[in-house]
Amino acid sequence: MLKSIEGIYQNGKIELLETPDLLEGAKVIVTFVPKDNFIDLSFRGINPEQAANLRARLQCFADWENPDMGAYDAL
């Protein structure tokens, strides 16, 4: 099962914001997110109207950010 953990890259090192419950030596994939969380829509072929439509359609999934939804993680 994949697990995502936030961290901060500074001085050539990545500091995780929590300790993972994973085996030592597990493989990882690091994705760098811009500080301003800017997403270049035009680079992805999406105009602002399409992005607004997509955001509205995905709004029903916003509840998954609620801490109470963690109960579903083990299912």
C-alpha positions as CSV (number, residue, x, y, z in Angstrom):
1,M,0.0,0.0,0.0
2,L,1.3,3.5,-0.9
3,K,1.7,6.1,1.9
4,S,2.2,9.8,1.3
5,I,4.0,11.9,4.0
6,E,4.7,15.6,3.8
7,G,8.2,16.8,4.3
8,I,10.5,19.8,3.7
9,Y,13.6,19.8,1.4
10,Q,16.3,22.0,2.9
11,N,20.1,22.1,2.6
12,G,20.1,19.0,0.4
13,K,18.1,16.8,2.8
14,I,14.4,15.9,3.1
15,E,12.9,16.1,6.6
16,L,9.7,14.2,7.0
17,L,6.9,15.8,9.1
18,E,6.0,12.4,10.5
19,T,7.6,9.0,11.0
20,P,6.3,6.4,8.6
21,D,5.2,3.0,9.8
22,L,7.2,1.3,7.1
23,L,10.0,-1.2,6.9
24,E,13.6,0.1,6.9
25,G,14.9,0.3,3.4
26,A,11.5,0.7,1.7
27,K,11.6,2.3,-1.7
28,V,10.3,5.9,-1.9
29,I,9.3,8.4,-4.6
30,V,9.9,12.1,-4.0
31,T,7.7,14.7,-5.6
32,F,8.6,18.3,-5.3
33,V,5.7,20.7,-4.9
34,P,6.2,24.4,-5.6
35,K,6.0,26.6,-2.5
36,D,3.2,28.6,-3.9
37,N,1.2,25.5,-5.0
38,F,0.9,27.1,-8.4
39,I,-0.4,24.8,-11.1
40,D,0.2,25.8,-14.7
41,L,-3.2,25.0,-16.2
42,S,-2.2,26.1,-19.8
43,F,0.8,23.7,-19.6
44,R,-1.7,20.9,-18.9
45,G,-4.1,22.0,-21.7
46,I,-6.8,23.2,-19.3
47,N,-8.3,26.7,-19.3
48,P,-9.7,28.4,-16.2
49,E,-13.3,27.5,-17.0
50,Q,-12.4,23.8,-17.4
51,A,-10.5,23.9,-14.1
52,A,-13.5,25.5,-12.3
53,N,-15.8,22.8,-13.8
54,L,-13.4,20.0,-12.7
55,R,-13.0,21.6,-9.2
56,A,-16.8,21.7,-8.8
57,R,-17.2,18.1,-9.9
58,L,-14.5,16.9,-7.5
59,Q,-15.9,18.9,-4.5
60,C,-17.8,15.8,-3.3
61,F,-14.4,14.2,-2.4
62,A,-13.4,17.1,-0.1
63,D,-14.9,15.2,2.8
64,W,-11.9,12.8,2.6
65,E,-9.7,15.5,4.1
66,N,-11.8,15.4,7.3
67,P,-9.8,13.7,10.1
68,D,-12.9,11.5,10.9
69,M,-12.6,9.9,7.5
70,G,-9.4,8.2,8.7
71,A,-11.6,5.3,9.9
72,Y,-11.8,4.2,6.2
73,D,-8.1,4.0,5.7
74,A,-8.0,0.4,7.2
75,L,-10.7,-0.9,4.9
